[in-house]
Amino acid sequence: MITRADIEAAQGRLTGVIRPTPVERPRGLSALAGRPVVLKCEHLQRTGSFKIRGAYNLISQLDDGVDVVAASAGNHAQGVALAASLLGHHATIYMPAAAPLPKVEATRAYGASVVLVPGGVDECLAVAKSWATETNTVLVPPFDDERIIAGQGSLGLELNAQAPEIESVVVPIGGGGLISGVATAFAHSRRDVRVIGVEAADRLNTMADGIRLKAPSALTQSHIDAYVDEVVTVDEEAISQALVVLLERSKQVVEPAGAVAFAAVLSGLVRGDGPVGVVISGGNIDPLLLVRVVDHGLSAAGRYLVLRVIVRDTPGELARLLSVVAAEGLNVLSVDHHRAGSRVGINKTEVRLTLETRDPSHRGEVVEIIKAAGFDA
């Protein structure tokens, strides 16, 4: 088990290397959550996540010239790559062959040698361990090391100093390194602050790849058992909606794993109505995934309406339908006119409209307005 002294020592090593990431107190998010929300914006950290903290703390304690190796699909890879480069160590990172190209290229840009391995992170880790044994290099694990946990704990000390008003702090859980460090920091600084962990409901299939793990390790679980007050789970709908709200209302671009803590608060899973600290752990999201998640989140929030309307197959009917839509001030995102292959009657045709709406109740109102105009919707 790590101590406050371990975390303070790590914080000293990190001074001048990492960014003391800002906290924000967005009134809009607080209104939605029904309580004061304090965001710890760790997605603005170097490499785009908290991982640089633990990686640098571990590598800085190695002998000069020792090579390091790691296995990761993204954030840990970049944290190790940059930390090793800053400290003059060569890093070899094993990444899944299917890892997003932006993450692979970012890892290379930080100076690491990247080796792509068929399969997932488990396969990469097996190869990395074998390489470490064969070449006498040091394996930098993503969470299962006290030096990693102590480095991540520096975030907790930082947040405590920046936001002394918080009554609880909410942290994502994947392997457990971040919450172990943060919980230890608060346990030895302000025991009155409740620490809540957040896991994905479907741990192995979640869109939040940063926390897509079977379970914490024995080491991190021991810290969780000792210092974490409660663990809650959020589903994919909650994660996508939280990501969209952070983007739209607070202008924060975060990855799904970075949004899970706010998803728990937004879903009312964190008890109390006092100020709550929310750790936004990372912002490394593939642009294509961001588009898909935003689309899904908007749809789940009732912001899209995909409507199948049957109209008479005569000139002017489509124009009449669109005039009804325009009269209500609705934004049309797409129009698809299906005649060939349609299962409707000979003298009718199918139109599929995608409209922008305010919320689920507004969607119902729009359907009734179109029906009232004489259309089969």
Phi and psi in degrees as a GROMACS rama.xvg file:
@    title "Ramachandran Plot"
@    xaxis  label "Phi"
@    yaxis  label "Psi"
@TYPE xy
-82.0269  164.045  ILE-2
-120.33  171.618  THR-3
-60.5189  -36.1669  ARG-4
-62.0123  -37.8469  ALA-5
-62.0622  -41.9561  ASP-6
-69.6973  -41.1728  ILE-7
-63.9373  -37.6795  GLU-8
-64.4932  -40.907  ALA-9
-63.5792  -41.8818  ALA-10
-60.5155  -37.466  GLN-11
-64.2394  -42.0757  GLY-12
-65.4634  -30.834  ARG-13
-84.7868  -13.9116  LEU-14
-59.9587  128.354  THR-15
84.4019  -4.85634  GLY-16
-106.676  -53.0309  VAL-17
-91.8044  168.005  ILE-18
-91.1953  131.264  ARG-19
-69.6106  96.9599  PRO-20
-66.3685  147.288  THR-21
-75.0071  161.436  PRO-22
-110.563  147.666  VAL-23
-128.352  147.918  GLU-24
-121.986  71.4383  ARG-25
-71.3482  120.914  PRO-26
-64.1446  -35.4724  ARG-27
-62.8806  -43.4941  GLY-28
-68.8059  -36.0377  LEU-29
-63.1467  -39.6424  SER-30
-64.3615  -42.0253  ALA-31
-66.211  -37.4987  LEU-32
-82.0337  -17.9726  ALA-33
75.912  21.8044  GLY-34
-165.189  159.031  ARG-35
-64.1436  127.776  PRO-36
-111.964  130.6  VAL-37
-117.708  113.05  VAL-38
-87.8052  127.903  LEU-39
-95.5264  106.179  LYS-40
-86.9347  67.0651  CYS-41
-74.8205  -10.717  GLU-42
-69.1585  -11.3024  HIS-43
-93.3382  7.26257  LEU-44
-71.5811  160.632  GLN-45
-56.4665  136.809  ARG-46
72.9018  -1.23522  THR-47
84.7464  11.1803  GLY-48
-161.651  175.489  SER-49
-72.7287  -10.9914  PHE-50
-61.1179  -27.5656  LYS-51
-60.5859  -29.8051  ILE-52
-60.4844  -56.5357  ARG-53
-68.3523  -40.3671  GLY-54
-62.5452  -44.5928  ALA-55
-67.1067  -39.9484  TYR-56
-61.8024  -39.6118  ASN-57
-71.4565  -51.4218  LEU-58
-65.4484  -31.1297  ILE-59
-67.1447  -14.6988  SER-60
-98.3465  3.90451  GLN-61
-86.5403  160.39  LEU-62
-66.6465  151.567  ASP-63
-59.1393  140.862  ASP-64
82.3108  -2.26485  GLY-65
-75.8961  128.89  VAL-66
-78.919  153.209  ASP-67
-124.831  158.095  VAL-68
-139.964  148.705  VAL-69
-150.729  162.781  ALA-70
-127.389  130.054  ALA-71
-167.81  153.802  SER-72
-94.5392  -3.57133  ALA-73
-177.999  -89.0868  GLY-74
-65.4171  -43.0971  ASN-75
-64.3803  -37.435  HIS-76
-58.0556  -46.2095  ALA-77
-70.0087  -37.7359  GLN-78
-62.9449  -45.0001  GLY-79
-65.9065  -42.8134  VAL-80
-59.981  -47.0605  ALA-81
-69.5548  -44.1703  LEU-82
-59.3851  -44.7863  ALA-83
-62.9432  -42.0341  ALA-84
-62.6783  -43.6466  SER-85
-64.6223  -31.0554  LEU-86
-98.0413  1.02248  LEU-87
81.3775  23.8826  GLY-88
-108.114  146.223  HIS-89
-87.0102  135.756  HIS-90
-117.324  136.459  ALA-91
-113.996  124.981  THR-92
-116.925  124.747  ILE-93
-94.6603  122.758  TYR-94
-125.863  149.352  MET-95
-60.0802  143.031  PRO-96
-59.6467  -26.4021  ALA-97
-92.8702  9.04876  ALA-98
-60.5564  144.416  ALA-99
-55.4118  134.484  PRO-100
-55.6871  -41.2814  LEU-101
-58.3551  -35.8089  PRO-102
-72.5944  -37.7287  LYS-103
-63.6951  -47.2387  VAL-104
-66.8939  -36.7334  GLU-105
-64.1294  -39.7504  ALA-106
-63.5959  -43.3887  THR-107
-62.7522  -39.4785  ARG-108
-64.0124  -25.5504  ALA-109
-81.4635  0.333007  TYR-110
104.921  3.25679  GLY-111
-87.1336  155.757  ALA-112
-87.0273  124.539  SER-113
-106.233  129.457  VAL-114
-118.3  121.35  VAL-115
-88.4405  132.846  LEU-116
-121.687  132.214  VAL-117
-59.9298  140.022  PRO-118
104.247  -159.843  GLY-119
-106.818  -160.281  GLY-120
-65.786  -34.8937  VAL-121
-60.6728  -42.3848  ASP-122
-65.8068  -39.7695  GLU-123
-62.5746  -41.3217  CYS-124
-65.4374  -38.843  LEU-125
-62.0428  -42.6481  ALA-126
-67.3406  -40.9968  VAL-127
-62.6757  -42.2082  ALA-128
-63.2993  -41.5219  LYS-129
-63.6207  -42.579  SER-130
-63.3783  -41.6543  TRP-131
-61.888  -40.6025  ALA-132
-67.7345  -42.763  THR-133
-69.9456  -33.6629  GLU-134
-110.27  1.50039  THR-135
60.1764  35.9389  ASN-136
-95.157  167.355  THR-137
-100.293  124.334  VAL-138
-78.9443  126.929  LEU-139
-101.946  102.001  VAL-140
-74.8105  157.285  PRO-141
-72.7541  -25.3806  PRO-142
-153.845  -22.3964  PHE-143
-88.4063  59.7431  ASP-144
-160.578  135.491  ASP-145
-62.4143  -31.6656  GLU-146
-68.6745  -35.3419  ARG-147
-65.7482  -47.7382  ILE-148
-61.5274  -42.8026  ILE-149
-62.3931  -40.8138  ALA-150
-62.4775  -44.0205  GLY-151
-65.4405  -30.2012  GLN-152
-63.6827  -21.2444  GLY-153
-60.0274  -27.4206  SER-154
-62.7128  -38.5611  LEU-155
-64.6189  -44.649  GLY-156
-61.3139  -40.1715  LEU-157
-63.7586  -47.2616  GLU-158
-64.6931  -39.7415  LEU-159
-60.3498  -39.4407  ASN-160
-73.2286  -33.3366  ALA-161
-80.5106  -30.2041  GLN-162
-135.15  70.3283  ALA-163
-66.5045  -11.7421  PRO-164
-81.727  -14.6749  GLU-165
-67.4905  143.326  ILE-166
-102.585  -16.2438  GLU-167
-150.918  158.681  SER-168
-134.699  135.765  VAL-169
-115.621  128.967  VAL-170
-134.666  136.589  VAL-171
-69.5702  151.705  PRO-172
-123.583  122.744  ILE-173
-120.275  -91.0719  GLY-174
-80.5625  -16.8801  GLY-175
98.0076  0.678425  GLY-176
-66.7494  -43.104  GLY-177
-66.0572  -50.5078  LEU-178
-68.2514  -31.0058  ILE-179
-62.3201  -45.3828  SER-180
-68.4214  -44.9329  GLY-181
-65.3104  -44.384  VAL-182
-63.445  -39.5353  ALA-183
-64.2691  -41.3731  THR-184
-60.0735  -45.1005  ALA-185
-73.5618  -33.3174  PHE-186
-61.5142  -31.713  ALA-187
-102.398  6.60879  HIS-188
-121.176  -51.2019  SER-189
-143.367  89.3389  ARG-190
-66.5301  -15.9614  ARG-191
-75.4219  -14.5986  ASP-192
-80.5407  123  VAL-193
-76.8387  136.68  ARG-194
-110.147  121.611  VAL-195
-117.411  126.846  ILE-196
-95.8359  150.632  GLY-197
-128.208  125.034  VAL-198
-113.767  157.28  GLU-199
-75.072  139.381  ALA-200
-60.7452  -39.1357  ALA-201
-109.303  84.6507  ASP-202
-57.2332  -36.6433  ARG-203
-93.1869  -8.33159  LEU-204
-127.207  12.9194  ASN-205
-72.1618  151.649  THR-206
-67.08  -20.0341  MET-207
-79.8587  79.2484  ALA-208
-63.5422  -22.5652  ASP-209
-67.3999  -18.2834  GLY-210
-123.527  21.1516  ILE-211
-83.4163  80.1519  ARG-212
-138.901  155.498  LEU-213
-63.4037  -45.673  LYS-214
-172.045  161.583  ALA-215
-62.2814  164.398  PRO-216
-81.0646  171.602  SER-217
-60.0194  -38.7398  ALA-218
-65.1874  -50.3117  LEU-219
-70.487  -34.0113  THR-220
-63.2105  -33.8085  GLN-221
-64.7371  -36.5022  SER-222
-70.63  -40.4016  HIS-223
-61.061  -46.2848  ILE-224
-60.8981  -35.2833  ASP-225
-80.179  -36.0336  ALA-226
-124.875  -11.5728  TYR-227
-94.2645  129.643  VAL-228
-79.1533  -32.6962  ASP-229
-160.758  148.101  GLU-230
-123.994  128.808  VAL-231
-120.881  165.679  VAL-232
-123.328  149.578  THR-233
-127.197  145.466  VAL-234
-91.731  179.464  ASP-235
-66.0581  -34.5692  GLU-236
-63.0543  -44.1021  GLU-237
-64.4465  -38.985  ALA-238
-65.177  -46.5222  ILE-239
-65.7393  -39.0024  SER-240
-67.6184  -38.9577  GLN-241
-63.5765  -40.9926  ALA-242
-61.823  -42.342  LEU-243
-66.6265  -42.2298  VAL-244
-63.6903  -43.0248  VAL-245
-60.9474  -39.361  LEU-246
-70.0692  -46.3213  LEU-247
-78.8027  -41.0573  GLU-248
-96.0549  -24.5133  ARG-249
-122.885  -0.210079  SER-250
58.709  34.4538  LYS-251
-106.271  119.393  GLN-252
-92.6751  111.025  VAL-253
-127.854  160.638  VAL-254
-85.0071  162.481  GLU-255
-54.579  -43.0438  PRO-256
-62.9744  -31.1577  ALA-257
-72.4514  -16.8482  GLY-258
-97.3113  -7.95815  ALA-259
-66.8453  -33.9332  VAL-260
-64.8338  -43.9521  ALA-261
-68.3365  -32.3084  PHE-262
-58.9226  -40.1829  ALA-263
-65.3672  -41.5355  ALA-264
-66.9173  -45.7344  VAL-265
-63.7581  -30.6043  LEU-266
-84.8764  0.188924  SER-267
75.3551  23.5961  GLY-268
-87.8776  -8.33228  LEU-269
-104.695  113.716  VAL-270
-64.5387  153.407  ARG-271
99.0676  169.551  GLY-272
-128.613  10.7601  ASP-273
-83.7809  176.791  GLY-274
-58.7368  134.241  PRO-275
-124.412  130.631  VAL-276
-86.8557  131.694  GLY-277
-120.776  117.122  VAL-278
-85.5158  113.015  VAL-279
-91.1537  98.9828  ILE-280
-80.5487  -20.4848  SER-281
-165.574  158.262  GLY-282
-132.552  19.7267  GLY-283
-89.4319  88.2642  ASN-284
-118.019  134.584  ILE-285
-63.4684  130.689  ASP-286
-54.8245  -36.7658  PRO-287
-67.9932  -38.432  LEU-288
-66.7218  -38.8434  LEU-289
-58.0999  -43.9251  LEU-290
-60.7236  -45.4348  VAL-291
-65.6602  -42.4725  ARG-292
-67.4855  -41.1763  VAL-293
-63.2194  -44.5423  VAL-294
-58.7606  -45.3205  ASP-295
-65.2426  -43.3326  HIS-296
-63.9023  -40.8089  GLY-297
-65.3294  -40.2766  LEU-298
-64.6161  -44.8096  SER-299
-63.3332  -29.9745  ALA-300
-85.1215  3.96703  ALA-301
79.7057  21.5139  GLY-302
-91.2283  -11.1854  ARG-303
-119.997  146.854  TYR-304
-132.194  116.757  LEU-305
-101.228  116.023  VAL-306
-122.718  130.076  LEU-307
-99.1167  117.672  ARG-308
-121.228  132.127  VAL-309
-97.0999  124.234  ILE-310
-124.796  159.578  VAL-311
-66.5418  141.374  ARG-312
-86.3886  66.5584  ASP-313
-134.416  153.592  THR-314
-57.8035  135.033  PRO-315
96.6744  -14.1652  GLY-316
-68.5734  -42.1069  GLU-317
-63.3265  -39.8666  LEU-318
-63.3123  -38.4718  ALA-319
-65.2602  -41.6649  ARG-320
-60.7305  -46.544  LEU-321
-67.9448  -27.7331  LEU-322
-69.0417  -34.4359  SER-323
-64.3721  -43.5384  VAL-324
-62.0733  -45.0099  VAL-325
-64.7699  -36.5075  ALA-326
-63.6229  -25.429  ALA-327
-90.3478  1.8747  GLU-328
70.9435  26.4843  GLY-329
-86.7528  142.016  LEU-330
-89.3798  124.409  ASN-331
-91.0097  120.066  VAL-332
-88.7922  -33.4597  LEU-333
-160.766  153.407  SER-334
-132.791  124.717  VAL-335
-121.699  124.477  ASP-336
-107.558  114.797  HIS-337
-111.933  110.631  HIS-338
-110.322  -55.9215  ARG-339
-65.0268  128.044  ALA-340
82.178  -2.30928  GLY-341
-68.6043  144.729  SER-342
-91.362  4.68193  ARG-343
-81.4539  176.004  VAL-344
-62.9486  169.108  GLY-345
-58.5364  -41.1311  ILE-346
-96.2301  17.1014  ASN-347
-130.205  164.875  LYS-348
-146.017  165.375  THR-349
-108.185  134.117  GLU-350
-121.318  130.246  VAL-351
-110.107  120.53  ARG-352
-109.315  137.735  LEU-353
-112.921  115.908  THR-354
-117.825  152.039  LEU-355
-92.1689  125.001  GLU-356
-124.583  170.13  THR-357
-83.4855  -43.7468  ARG-358
-165.9  177.477  ASP-359
-57.9586  -38.1914  PRO-360
-66.229  -36.3184  SER-361
-65.1921  -34.7583  HIS-362
-59.8737  -43.086  ARG-363
-63.5057  -39.0027  GLY-364
-62.9231  -41.3863  GLU-365
-63.4886  -42.6812  VAL-366
-60.2622  -43.7361  VAL-367
-66.4147  -36.9879  GLU-368
-63.4464  -42.8718  ILE-369
-68.2964  -38.2529  ILE-370
-64.6944  -40.5285  LYS-371
-63.7145  -23.959  ALA-372
-82.3525  2.26245  ALA-373
98.1734  11.3263  GLY-374
-99.4512  149.956  PHE-375
-90.1003  100.422  ASP-376
